[in-house]
Amino acid sequence: MTLAEIRNHYGSLDLVVIGYTLFTEGGDWRSIYLYFRDAQQRGQRVKMIDGKRSDGTKQLMAAGLLAPRVLVNGLNSLLHWPCLWLCLLRSDVYVYLHETAYALDQMERRHPIRSRLIRRVLRKNPLLCVSRQAEQLYEERFRNRRTQVVYECTRLAQLDAFAGDKLHILMTGTLDERKGVKLFSEVAELAAARFPQAQFHWCGASASETPLFRSTRVCWHGWQPTVQPFLERSEIFFLSSVDDPCPLAALEALAAGKKCVVYRRTGIAELIEGIPGCAIYEDYTPAAALAALETAAGTPLDQARVQAAVLGRTSPTNFAVNLETELGIIPHQNQ
């Protein structure tokens, strides 16, 4: 982008969120990420910067200079110098804190020098708090009166669309061209006449600014913290990806006892080949995909074959054996 384009891009944003713990085992990123995805769906101009990415610092600097509103997520972000300097230079940057007194004390023990600077930030910058209890802690410890309780958030799975006697067909993944949003939509449109009992669902958020055809005959559920409730209520997992080496979502569907329909040029096809109840479409066309869905719908799933041909071969134990054998690692047994 040119300098003018960068200035226009960041200057026109409603909010920039900066985080360093995205998609880690902890949960401090989940609420703000859920907000981010929902805000995108509502048409808000929001941007999320993952500070760990190679271009994270460059984006952070641009946001610090040009974005009207910036929110930093979590105490961990302040332990990274680029983010800490941003907050020191801009007293209007919001800090969304999730930490207890224990975490604050631990930070001061481990990072005594940085902690002095972080305390300055937590004393002067506006703080967003996850509870009244947390707000009271920050007010007392940092003498900060620019606090506001926003809590955490979660999303209850909206499963009304799974009511009735429909055959529910699910896809999960980001909404982009490679994942097959267009094909999925075209199959749903074609099925309206040929396969009316089918109801199509997609769990996932957009990853592209390019408009994609999204059929009104699909229930678009957006990003979900977990897709398990949706998977449990579905009969068929329809992988619409044009290429995918070995999608975990399909393996998880098979592990949940669901039928799978996939394109021949995806890695999962070699695992489900010949299993009754699953189907492979050879041509990447709506007609071929719908025919495969109809075949799978009319055939009971052979769970024993799934277990032997797929789940046994892709179990953590078998994965460890394959990996360690290739690497020459001698297995150790716990005593």
C-alpha positions as CSV (number, residue, x, y, z in Angstrom):
1,M,0.0,0.0,0.0
2,T,1.1,3.6,-0.6
3,L,1.5,6.0,2.3
4,A,-1.8,7.6,1.4
5,E,-3.6,4.3,1.4
6,I,-2.1,3.3,4.7
7,R,-3.1,6.7,6.2
8,N,-6.6,6.3,4.8
9,H,-6.9,2.6,5.9
10,Y,-5.9,3.1,9.6
11,G,-7.5,6.5,9.9
12,S,-10.9,5.2,8.8
13,L,-11.0,2.3,11.2
14,D,-13.5,2.3,14.1
15,L,-11.2,0.3,16.3
16,V,-7.8,-1.5,16.2
17,V,-7.4,-4.4,18.6
18,I,-3.8,-5.5,19.5
19,G,-3.1,-8.8,21.1
20,Y,-0.2,-11.2,21.7
21,T,-2.0,-14.3,23.0
22,L,-4.4,-14.9,20.1
23,F,-5.3,-18.6,19.7
24,T,-3.2,-19.8,22.7
25,E,-4.5,-22.2,25.3
26,G,-5.5,-19.4,27.7
27,G,-8.8,-17.7,27.3
28,D,-8.0,-14.0,27.7
29,W,-8.3,-13.5,23.9
30,R,-11.7,-15.2,23.3
31,S,-14.0,-12.4,24.3
32,I,-12.3,-9.7,22.3
33,Y,-11.9,-12.0,19.4
34,L,-15.6,-12.9,19.5
35,Y,-16.4,-9.1,19.6
36,F,-14.1,-8.6,16.6
37,R,-15.8,-11.2,14.5
38,D,-19.3,-10.1,15.4
39,A,-18.3,-6.4,14.8
40,Q,-17.1,-7.4,11.3
41,Q,-20.4,-9.1,10.6
42,R,-22.3,-5.9,11.7
43,G,-20.2,-3.8,9.2
44,Q,-18.0,-2.1,11.8
45,R,-14.5,-1.2,10.5
46,V,-12.4,-3.1,13.0
47,K,-8.9,-4.5,12.6
48,M,-7.1,-7.1,14.8
49,I,-3.3,-7.1,15.0
50,D,-1.5,-10.2,16.2
51,G,1.7,-8.8,17.7
52,K,3.4,-12.2,17.3
53,R,3.3,-12.1,13.5
54,S,6.4,-11.0,11.6
55,D,4.5,-7.8,10.4
56,G,2.8,-7.2,13.8
57,T,5.2,-4.5,15.0
58,K,4.9,-2.6,11.7
59,Q,1.1,-2.8,11.9
60,L,1.2,-1.7,15.5
61,M,3.2,1.4,14.7
62,A,0.8,2.3,11.9
63,A,-2.1,1.9,14.2
64,G,-0.4,3.9,16.9
65,L,0.2,6.8,14.6
66,L,-3.0,6.8,12.6
67,A,-5.9,4.9,14.2
68,P,-8.4,7.0,16.2
69,R,-9.1,4.2,18.7
70,V,-6.8,1.4,19.9
71,L,-7.4,-1.3,22.4
72,V,-4.7,-3.5,23.8
73,N,-5.8,-6.9,25.1
74,G,-4.3,-8.3,28.3
75,L,-1.3,-7.7,30.5
76,N,0.9,-10.0,28.4
77,S,0.7,-7.5,25.5
78,L,2.3,-4.8,27.7
79,L,5.3,-7.1,28.3
80,H,6.2,-6.6,24.7
81,W,8.2,-3.4,24.2
82,P,6.4,-2.1,21.0
83,C,3.0,-2.4,22.6
84,L,4.3,-0.9,25.9
85,W,5.8,2.1,24.2
86,L,2.6,2.7,22.2
87,C,0.6,2.8,25.5
88,L,3.2,5.1,27.1
89,L,3.0,7.5,24.2
90,R,-0.8,7.4,23.8
91,S,-2.7,7.8,27.1
92,D,-6.0,7.3,25.1
93,V,-5.2,3.6,24.3
94,Y,-7.6,1.3,26.1
95,V,-6.2,-1.7,28.0
96,Y,-8.6,-4.6,28.5
97,L,-7.3,-6.4,31.6
98,H,-8.2,-10.0,32.7
99,E,-5.5,-10.4,35.4
100,T,-5.8,-11.0,39.1
101,A,-3.6,-9.7,41.9
102,Y,-1.6,-12.9,41.7
103,A,-0.7,-12.2,38.0
104,L,0.2,-8.6,38.7
105,D,2.4,-9.6,41.6
106,Q,4.1,-12.3,39.4
107,M,4.7,-9.7,36.7
108,E,6.5,-7.4,39.1
109,R,8.7,-10.2,40.4
110,R,9.7,-11.4,37.0
111,H,10.0,-8.1,35.2
112,P,10.8,-5.5,37.8
113,I,12.1,-2.8,35.3
114,R,9.3,-3.2,32.8
115,S,6.8,-3.3,35.6
116,R,7.6,0.3,36.5
117,L,6.6,1.4,33.0
118,I,3.6,-0.9,32.9
119,R,2.4,0.6,36.2
120,R,2.5,4.0,34.6
121,V,0.3,2.8,31.8
122,L,-2.2,1.1,34.2
123,R,-2.3,4.3,36.2
124,K,-3.1,6.7,33.3
125,N,-4.7,4.8,30.4
126,P,-8.4,3.8,30.4
127,L,-8.9,0.3,31.7
128,L,-11.6,-2.1,30.6
129,C,-12.4,-4.7,33.4
130,V,-13.9,-8.1,33.4
131,S,-15.7,-7.7,36.7
132,R,-16.4,-5.2,39.5
133,Q,-14.0,-7.1,41.7
134,A,-11.2,-6.6,39.1
135,E,-12.1,-3.0,38.7
136,Q,-11.8,-2.4,42.4
137,L,-8.4,-4.1,42.4
138,Y,-7.1,-1.9,39.6
139,E,-8.5,1.3,41.2
140,E,-6.9,0.5,44.5
141,R,-3.5,-0.7,43.1
142,F,-3.0,1.9,40.4
143,R,-5.2,4.8,41.6
144,N,-6.9,4.7,38.2
145,R,-10.3,6.2,37.9
146,R,-10.6,5.7,34.2
147,T,-12.1,2.2,34.5
148,Q,-15.2,0.6,33.0
149,V,-16.6,-2.9,33.6
150,V,-17.3,-4.7,30.3
151,Y,-17.1,-8.3,31.6
152,E,-16.2,-11.2,29.4
153,C,-18.6,-12.6,26.8
154,T,-19.6,-15.9,25.3
155,R,-21.9,-17.0,22.7
156,L,-24.6,-19.6,23.2
157,A,-25.0,-21.8,20.1
158,Q,-28.1,-20.7,18.2
159,L,-29.5,-24.1,17.2
160,D,-33.0,-23.1,16.2
161,A,-32.0,-23.6,12.6
162,F,-31.5,-27.3,13.3
163,A,-35.2,-27.8,14.3
164,G,-37.5,-30.0,12.2
165,D,-37.0,-33.0,10.1
166,K,-34.4,-31.6,7.7
167,L,-31.2,-33.4,6.7
168,H,-28.6,-31.0,8.2
169,I,-25.4,-30.6,6.2
170,L,-22.5,-28.7,7.8
171,M,-19.2,-27.0,6.7
172,T,-16.8,-25.3,9.1
173,G,-13.9,-22.9,8.2
174,T,-13.1,-19.4,7.1
175,L,-15.3,-17.9,4.5
176,D,-13.0,-17.7,1.5
177,E,-12.6,-18.9,-2.0
178,R,-10.3,-21.8,-1.3
179,K,-12.7,-23.2,1.3
180,G,-15.4,-23.2,-1.3
181,V,-18.0,-20.7,-0.2
182,K,-19.2,-20.2,-3.7
183,L,-19.5,-24.0,-4.4
184,F,-21.3,-24.5,-1.1
185,S,-23.8,-21.8,-1.9
186,E,-24.4,-23.1,-5.4
187,V,-25.0,-26.6,-4.1
188,A,-27.5,-25.2,-1.6
189,E,-29.3,-23.4,-4.4
190,L,-29.3,-26.5,-6.6
191,A,-30.6,-28.7,-3.8
192,A,-33.6,-26.4,-3.2
193,A,-35.3,-28.2,-6.1
194,R,-33.6,-31.6,-6.3
195,F,-32.9,-32.3,-2.6
196,P,-35.4,-30.1,-0.6
197,Q,-35.0,-32.0,2.7
198,A,-31.4,-30.7,2.9
199,Q,-30.6,-27.7,5.1
200,F,-27.1,-26.3,4.7
201,H,-25.1,-24.7,7.6
202,W,-21.7,-23.0,7.8
203,C,-19.7,-22.1,10.9
204,G,-16.9,-19.6,10.2
205,A,-16.1,-16.0,9.7
206,S,-14.9,-14.1,6.6
207,A,-11.2,-13.9,6.0
208,S,-11.4,-12.0,2.7
209,E,-12.5,-8.5,1.8
210,T,-13.5,-9.8,-1.7
211,P,-17.3,-10.3,-1.9
212,L,-18.3,-13.9,-2.2
213,F,-21.6,-15.4,-3.3
214,R,-23.4,-16.5,-0.1
215,S,-26.7,-18.1,-0.7
216,T,-29.7,-17.3,1.5
217,R,-30.4,-21.0,1.5
218,V,-27.5,-21.5,3.8
219,C,-27.6,-20.7,7.6
220,W,-24.4,-18.7,8.1
221,H,-23.6,-19.1,11.8
222,G,-20.4,-16.9,11.9
223,W,-17.4,-17.6,14.0
224,Q,-18.1,-20.0,16.9
225,P,-15.9,-20.6,20.0
226,T,-16.7,-24.3,19.4
227,V,-18.5,-26.0,16.5
228,Q,-19.2,-29.2,18.5
229,P,-23.0,-28.4,19.2
230,F,-23.5,-27.8,15.5
231,L,-21.6,-30.9,14.5
232,E,-23.7,-33.0,16.9
233,R,-26.9,-31.9,15.2
234,S,-25.7,-32.5,11.7
235,E,-25.9,-35.7,9.6
236,I,-23.3,-34.9,6.9
237,F,-20.1,-32.9,6.9
238,F,-19.7,-31.4,3.4
239,L,-16.1,-30.4,2.7
240,S,-16.4,-27.8,-0.1
241,S,-12.7,-26.9,-0.1
242,V,-11.1,-26.9,-3.6
243,D,-7.9,-28.2,-1.9
244,D,-7.0,-29.2,1.6
245,P,-4.2,-31.6,2.5
246,C,-5.9,-33.3,5.5
247,P,-8.6,-31.1,7.1
248,L,-8.9,-31.7,10.8
249,A,-12.6,-30.6,10.7
250,A,-13.4,-33.6,8.5
251,L,-11.5,-36.0,10.9
252,E,-13.4,-34.5,13.9
253,A,-16.7,-35.0,12.0
254,L,-15.8,-38.7,11.4
255,A,-14.8,-39.1,15.0
256,A,-18.3,-37.7,15.9
257,G,-19.9,-40.4,13.8
258,K,-20.9,-38.1,10.9
259,K,-20.8,-38.9,7.2
260,C,-18.3,-37.0,5.1
261,V,-18.6,-35.8,1.5
262,V,-15.3,-34.4,0.0
263,Y,-13.7,-33.4,-3.2
264,R,-11.3,-35.9,-4.8
265,R,-8.3,-33.5,-4.7
266,T,-8.3,-33.2,-0.9
267,G,-6.2,-35.4,1.3
268,I,-9.2,-36.7,3.3
269,A,-10.5,-38.5,0.1
270,E,-7.8,-41.1,0.3
271,L,-8.9,-42.0,3.9
272,I,-12.6,-42.3,3.2
273,E,-12.4,-44.0,-0.2
274,G,-14.9,-46.9,-0.4
275,I,-16.5,-46.3,3.1
276,P,-20.3,-46.7,2.8
277,G,-22.0,-43.5,4.0
278,C,-19.2,-41.3,2.8
279,A,-18.8,-40.0,-0.7
280,I,-16.2,-38.3,-3.0
281,Y,-17.1,-36.0,-5.8
282,E,-14.7,-36.2,-8.8
283,D,-15.6,-32.9,-10.4
284,Y,-15.5,-29.6,-8.6
285,T,-19.0,-28.7,-9.7
286,P,-22.4,-28.1,-7.9
287,A,-24.0,-31.0,-9.7
288,A,-21.2,-33.5,-8.8
289,A,-21.1,-32.4,-5.2
290,L,-24.9,-32.6,-4.8
291,A,-24.9,-36.1,-6.3
292,A,-22.3,-37.2,-3.8
293,L,-24.4,-35.7,-1.0
294,E,-27.4,-37.6,-2.2
295,T,-25.4,-40.8,-2.3
296,A,-24.1,-40.3,1.2
297,A,-27.6,-39.4,2.5
298,G,-29.0,-42.6,1.2
299,T,-26.3,-44.9,2.6
300,P,-25.8,-45.9,6.3
301,L,-22.4,-45.0,7.6
302,D,-20.1,-48.0,8.2
303,Q,-18.7,-47.0,11.6
304,A,-16.4,-50.0,11.7
305,R,-14.8,-49.0,8.4
306,V,-14.4,-45.5,9.7
307,Q,-12.7,-46.7,12.8
308,A,-10.4,-49.0,11.0
309,A,-9.6,-46.9,7.9
310,V,-9.6,-43.4,9.3
311,L,-9.7,-43.0,13.1
312,G,-7.2,-45.8,13.8
313,R,-4.7,-44.4,11.3
314,T,-5.1,-40.9,12.5
315,S,-5.1,-41.5,16.3
316,P,-2.6,-39.6,18.5
317,T,-0.9,-42.9,19.3
318,N,-0.5,-43.9,15.6
319,F,0.7,-40.4,14.8
320,A,3.3,-40.6,17.6
321,V,4.5,-44.0,16.3
322,N,4.8,-42.7,12.7
323,L,6.5,-39.5,13.7
324,E,9.0,-41.1,16.2
325,T,9.8,-43.9,13.8
326,E,10.7,-41.5,11.1
327,L,12.7,-39.3,13.4
328,G,14.5,-42.3,15.0
329,I,13.2,-41.5,18.5
330,I,13.3,-44.5,20.9
331,P,10.0,-44.7,22.7
332,H,10.2,-44.4,26.5
333,Q,7.6,-46.0,28.8
334,N,6.6,-44.1,31.9
335,Q,7.6,-46.1,35.0
